[in-house]
Amino acid sequence: MADSARDLRLPSLDGLRAVDAAARLGSFERAAEGLAITASAVAKRVAAVEDLLGTPLFLRNGRALQPTPACLDYLPPVRAALALLAQMPQHQRPHARARRLRISAPPTFARLVLVPALEDFSRAHPGIDIEVVLSIPFLDNPAHSAPQADVAVRHGDAAALGGTVLMHDVVLPVAAPALLQRLGWPGAAATPADLALAPLLRTPVEPWAPWFAAAGLPWPEPAQGPRLVDLGLTLEAALGGQGVALARPALARRWLADGSLVPLFDLTARPAHQYLHLPVATGGAAADFARWLVGVGQAAAAEGLAALRH
């Protein structure tokens, strides 16, 4: 066994790869391109294998190479050995890790606008893994939380926070048909003043003041009724017939379209706060996502207005 090991003559792996490439591609120059080395390096590696075997493997005709009969006999086992080595996972480069992009957004925006559209972004950017984390309106400090995300969506005063408005939306009162039936309203209230007879759902995230002003009602914010610190919970309460909600069509578009929620008036108002994209990370995937997100917000606002006309 020891004597046979001493008698064994093995070429280098680089030499075998050079012989294979030169035979496949027909010249040292093309083989060099495939192996990402110089043509002279390919020639030296082939020559080293030829010296070891004691026979030429190629006939040189200018730059063109023609495999010799010895080469044609030698290539099948060489290629089988190279293929076997290439199949070993230890010899394969790990796949490039997908880049993670962290998106911070309020719960209702994330659930009703962002997440339903995420598949479109993922299909267009397969190398990016999206992580969505939630921010809490009014309990969340953008100055502290924004650095934890690559893209930050916030609900607040555009003038105070800056950033890019994602949805130029409106607000208007909506209610479930069951509540209207209990109130004795055939399909909607007769006048805005009739809201004094209805339970109004309250949330600091969406104050009633802008719509009251647009309707000419000198009313303060409602002091009674369920108070919910989340727009999604407010919509759920309205769907359950618990009261009238001041809703954004972009968020309520699904229920407006199927009749689960009914607008009480055609009168709309601009909301007190907007959904904003705050710049955190700049350039690269974050910039691509921010541009995509503006389009998603605009589409949701347009769908909401279309649902009102449904």
C-alpha positions in Angstrom: 0.0 0.0 0.0 2.8 2.4 0.9 4.7 1.6 -2.3 1.6 2.2 -4.4 1.0 5.5 -2.7 4.6 6.6 -3.5 4.2 5.6 -7.1 0.9 7.6 -7.5 1.4 10.7 -9.6 -1.5 13.2 -9.3 -1.8 16.5 -11.2 -3.0 19.5 -9.4 -6.8 20.3 -9.4 -6.0 23.6 -11.1 -4.2 21.8 -13.8 -7.1 19.4 -14.4 -9.5 22.4 -14.6 -7.2 24.1 -17.1 -7.1 20.9 -19.3 -10.9 20.6 -19.2 -11.5 24.3 -20.0 -8.9 24.3 -22.9 -10.5 21.2 -24.4 -14.1 22.7 -24.1 -13.3 26.2 -25.3 -10.6 25.5 -27.9 -7.9 28.0 -26.9 -6.0 29.1 -23.9 -7.4 32.6 -24.2 -11.1 31.4 -23.9 -10.1 29.1 -21.1 -8.5 31.9 -19.3 -11.7 34.0 -19.5 -13.7 31.1 -18.1 -11.2 30.5 -15.2 -10.6 34.2 -14.5 -6.8 33.8 -14.9 -4.3 34.7 -17.7 -3.8 32.7 -20.9 -0.2 32.1 -19.9 -1.3 30.7 -16.6 -3.6 28.2 -18.4 -0.8 27.2 -20.7 1.6 26.6 -17.8 -1.0 24.5 -16.0 -1.7 22.4 -19.1 2.0 21.9 -19.7 2.5 20.7 -16.1 -0.1 18.0 -16.6 1.4 17.0 -19.9 4.8 16.7 -18.2 3.3 14.6 -15.5 1.6 12.3 -18.0 4.6 12.3 -20.4 2.4 13.0 -23.5 1.0 16.0 -25.2 -2.7 16.7 -24.7 -3.2 19.3 -27.4 -1.9 20.1 -30.9 -1.2 23.8 -31.1 -2.3 25.4 -34.4 -1.7 29.1 -33.8 -4.0 30.0 -31.0 -6.4 27.1 -31.7 -6.1 23.9 -29.7 -7.0 20.4 -30.9 -7.2 17.6 -28.3 -4.9 14.7 -29.0 -6.2 11.0 -28.8 -4.5 10.8 -25.4 -6.4 13.9 -24.2 -9.7 12.4 -25.5 -9.0 9.3 -23.5 -8.0 11.3 -20.4 -11.0 13.8 -20.4 -13.9 11.5 -19.4 -12.5 10.4 -16.0 -11.1 13.9 -15.4 -14.5 15.5 -16.0 -16.3 12.8 -13.9 -13.9 13.6 -11.0 -14.3 17.3 -11.3 -18.1 16.9 -11.4 -18.0 14.8 -8.3 -15.9 17.4 -6.5 -18.2 20.2 -7.6 -21.3 18.4 -6.2 -19.8 18.3 -2.7 -21.5 21.0 -0.6 -18.2 21.8 1.1 -16.9 23.0 -2.2 -19.8 25.3 -3.1 -20.0 28.9 -2.2 -22.8 29.8 0.1 -25.7 31.7 -1.5 -25.6 35.4 -1.0 -27.7 36.2 2.0 -30.8 38.2 1.3 -30.7 41.7 2.7 -33.2 42.4 5.4 -35.2 45.6 5.2 -37.0 46.6 8.4 -40.2 48.6 8.0 -41.8 50.3 11.0 -45.5 51.3 10.6 -48.6 51.9 12.6 -50.8 48.7 13.1 -53.8 49.7 10.9 -51.7 51.0 8.0 -49.5 47.9 8.2 -52.5 45.5 8.2 -54.8 47.2 5.7 -52.4 49.0 3.3 -48.8 47.7 3.6 -49.0 44.0 4.1 -51.6 43.2 1.4 -49.3 44.9 -1.2 -46.0 43.5 0.0 -46.0 40.5 -2.4 -45.6 42.9 -5.4 -42.5 44.4 -3.9 -41.0 41.0 -3.0 -41.5 39.7 -6.5 -39.7 42.7 -7.9 -36.9 42.5 -5.3 -36.3 38.8 -4.5 -33.0 39.6 -2.8 -34.7 41.6 0.0 -36.3 40.1 3.0 -38.9 42.4 4.5 -39.5 42.6 8.3 -42.5 44.6 9.4 -42.5 46.0 13.0 -45.3 48.0 14.5 -45.2 51.5 15.9 -47.8 52.8 18.3 -49.4 56.2 17.5 -49.1 58.7 20.3 -47.1 56.3 22.4 -44.3 56.1 19.9 -41.5 58.7 19.7 -40.4 58.9 16.0 -37.1 60.4 17.1 -36.3 57.3 19.2 -37.9 54.6 17.1 -36.9 55.7 13.6 -33.3 54.5 13.8 -34.5 51.0 14.5 -36.0 50.8 11.0 -34.8 51.3 7.5 -38.2 52.8 6.5 -40.5 54.5 9.0 -44.2 55.2 8.5 -45.8 57.4 11.0 -49.2 58.9 11.6 -49.1 62.5 12.6 -48.8 66.2 11.7 -47.0 66.5 8.4 -45.9 70.1 9.3 -44.4 69.0 12.6 -42.8 65.7 11.6 -41.9 66.4 8.0 -41.5 63.5 5.6 -43.6 62.5 2.6 -47.4 62.2 2.7 -48.3 58.7 1.6 -52.1 59.1 1.3 -53.9 62.3 0.5 -57.0 60.9 2.1 -60.3 62.2 3.5 -62.5 61.3 6.4 -66.3 60.9 6.8 -68.8 59.2 9.1 -69.5 55.5 8.4 -71.7 53.0 10.2 -72.9 49.4 9.9 -76.4 48.9 8.4 -77.4 47.2 11.6 -76.8 50.4 13.6 -78.7 52.5 11.1 -81.6 50.1 11.4 -81.6 50.4 15.2 -81.5 54.2 14.9 -84.4 54.1 12.5 -82.4 55.7 9.7 -83.4 54.1 6.3 -79.9 54.4 4.7 -78.2 57.3 6.3 -78.7 60.2 8.6 -80.9 63.0 7.3 -78.5 65.9 8.3 -75.1 66.0 10.1 -76.9 67.3 13.2 -78.6 63.9 13.5 -75.3 62.5 14.7 -76.2 63.9 18.1 -78.6 60.9 18.3 -76.0 58.3 17.5 -73.1 56.9 19.5 -69.9 58.3 18.1 -66.7 56.1 18.3 -63.8 58.1 19.7 -60.1 57.8 19.0 -57.3 60.3 19.6 -55.8 59.0 16.3 -58.7 60.4 14.3 -60.4 63.5 16.0 -63.8 64.5 14.8 -63.0 68.2 14.8 -62.1 68.5 11.0 -65.4 66.9 9.9 -67.5 68.8 12.5 -66.0 72.0 11.1 -66.7 71.0 7.5 -70.3 70.2 8.4 -70.8 73.5 10.2 -71.3 71.8 13.6 -69.8 73.8 16.5 -69.3 70.7 18.5 -66.4 69.7 20.8 -64.9 66.2 20.6 -67.3 63.6 21.8 -67.0 63.0 25.5 -68.9 59.7 25.7 -68.9 56.4 23.9 -66.2 53.8 23.3 -62.6 55.3 23.1 -60.1 53.2 21.1 -56.5 54.1 20.6 -56.3 52.4 17.2 -58.0 53.1 13.8 -58.3 49.4 13.1 -60.1 48.8 16.4 -62.4 51.8 15.6 -63.4 50.2 12.3 -64.0 46.8 13.9 -66.2 48.5 16.5 -68.2 50.2 13.7 -68.5 46.9 11.8 -70.0 45.4 15.0 -72.6 48.2 15.1 -71.2 49.8 18.3 -71.2 53.3 16.9 -70.4 55.7 14.0 -66.8 55.9 13.1 -64.9 58.7 11.4 -63.2 56.7 8.8 -60.7 57.0 5.9 -62.0 55.4 2.7 -58.4 54.1 2.0 -58.6 52.0 5.2 -62.3 51.1 5.0 -62.3 50.4 1.3 -63.0 46.7 1.6 -66.0 47.2 3.8 -67.4 50.2 1.9 -67.2 48.1 -1.3 -69.1 45.2 0.1 -71.6 47.3 2.1 -70.5 46.2 5.5 -70.0 49.9 6.3 -72.2 52.7 4.8 -71.2 56.4 4.4 -73.7 58.5 6.2 -73.1 61.7 4.1 -71.3 62.7 0.9 -69.5 65.4 2.9 -65.8 64.7 3.5 -63.0 66.5 5.3 -59.3 66.5 5.4 -58.0 64.5 8.4 -56.1 66.1 11.2 -53.2 63.8 10.7 -51.6 62.0 7.7 -49.6 58.9 7.1 -46.1 59.9 6.4 -42.8 58.3 5.3 -40.0 59.6 7.5 -36.5 59.4 6.0 -34.3 57.1 8.0 -32.0 55.1 5.7 -31.2 56.7 2.4 -30.4 55.2 -0.9 -30.4 51.5 -2.0 -33.2 49.2 -1.1 -34.7 51.7 1.4 -35.1 54.3 -1.3 -36.6 51.8 -3.6 -39.1 50.7 -1.0 -40.0 54.3 -0.1 -40.8 55.1 -3.7 -42.8 51.9 -4.0 -44.7 52.8 -0.8 -45.8 56.2 -2.1 -47.4 54.4 -5.0 -49.1 51.9 -2.7 -50.5 54.7 -0.6 -51.8 56.6 -3.6 -53.5 53.5 -4.9 -55.2 52.8 -1.6 -56.5 56.3 -1.5 -57.9 56.0 -5.0 -59.5 52.7 -4.3 -61.1 54.2 -1.2 -62.7 57.0 -3.2 -63.9 54.5 -5.8 -65.5 52.5 -3.0 -67.4 55.5 -1.9 -68.9 55.8 -5.4 -69.8 52.1 -5.5 
